[in-house]
């Protein structure tokens, strides 16, 4: 099994896809190797890709009220970023920087469109998985917000 196929098989966004669907998906993604310090996308930018960390790590960074930056998450092998870009085509909600040299698998909106055309059922499964993942993130964020409010009094 190739590195790309092996990684795709372990990514939550592709849970429920058959081996044939994963093989199709493998033809629609590309591998990107990026050095520490590089910026993948800036908060507020428009971009149309989701990426999956194969190795290395990424920092998810938000601007604070004082014009500084706060690292709100660190992603490692098996994690993904950019799912919302495939759904709503809105500007990026955070900046993503490479913390440690990273190998990423990238799926663009164009690649997802190709998946829709060639395997509608696989594309539907991917979109359902994205919805589940976004719900999980929203629940976690809501819980954290509630804890912060309780702590603040």
N, C-alpha and C positions, 0 to 999 in steps of 0.2 A: 504494500500500500504506500502511495506517495505521501510526502510530508503534508501537502495541501489536503489530500483526501483524508488522511488520518486526522488532521486538525478539524476539518469540516465535520467529520463524524462525531467529534467531541464537543462541538459548539452548540449551546442550548437553542440558538436560533434555528438550527437545522434538525432538532429532535423530530422524529416521526418520518423523516425522509427515507426512502428506500435507497439501496446501494446504487441503482440506476439513476435515481434523481440526484444523489450526491456526485456521481460521475458527470452528469450534465452540469451541475453547479460548478464543478472543478474547472470546466471550460469557460466559465463566465466570471471568474475571479482572477486576480493577479497578486503576486507576492511583491511586497515593498520592503526594502531594508533601509532603515533610517538611523542616523547617528544621534547619540545623546545631545540634547540641546536644541535639536530641530523642532520647529513648530508644525504640527500637522494641520491645525486650523485655529483660527482666532474667534473668540466670542464675537458674535454679531455678523460673521461672514456667512455667505451662502455657500454651501457645499452639498454634494449629493452622494456621499459614500458612507458606508459602515465598514469598520475594520475590526479584525480579530487578532489578538496578540498571540503570536506563536512563541516568541521569546522576548526577553527584555521587559521594560516597564514604561508606562505612560503616566504623566501627571495630568489630572483634570483640574483646571485653574479657573476661578471666578474672580472678577473685579470686585473690590470692596468699596464702601462708600467714600473712603479717603483716597481713592485712586490707586491703591495698592492691589496686590493679588493674594489670594488665599488658595492653597491646594486643598480641594475638597474630596479628592479621591486619587488613589493610585491603582492603576490596572496592571495585571500580570498575565502570564500565559493562561489562556483559556477565557480571558475576559474580552468583552467587546465594547466598542464605543460608536456613537453616531446613528443608533437605530432610529431616532426621531427623524433624521434627515431623509430616510427612505419613506417616511409616512407623511410628513406635513410640509416638506420643502421650505421650512422657515429658517431664519438665520440660526447659526450655532448658538447654543445656550452657554457654552463654556469654551475656553481655550484648551487645546490639548498639546502638551509638550512631551518630547521623548526624554524620560528620566535616565534610562540606560539603553544603550544600543538595542534596537528592536527589529524583529522580523514580524511583519504584519501580512495578513491576507485581507485584501480589499475587494468589496463588492460595491459597485456603483449602482446608481438608479437605473442606468442603461442596462447593466447586467441583470438587475431584477426584472426589468421590462422584457428582456429576452427570455428569462425563466418563465414569466407569465405566458408568453407566446408559445413556448416549446413544451411547457408542462404546467398548465393552470393549477392542477391539484397541488403540485410542489410549491408554487408561489403562494397559494392560499394557506398552506401549512406554515410557510415562513412568516406570512403576515400575522397569522394567529399566534405564532411563537413570539413575534415582536410585541404584539398586544399584551401577552402574558408577562413578558420581561418588563415592559413599561409599567404595567400594573404593580409588579413587584417593587420596582424602583419608587413608584409613587407611594405605596404603602410604607416603605422604609423611611422615605423622606417625611411623610406625615407623622410617623411615630417619633422621629427625631425632633421635628418641630414642636410637637406636643411636649416632649421631654425638656426642650430648651425653654418653653414658656413656663412650665412648672418650676424649673430651676430659677428662672428670673423672678418668679413670684407674681 
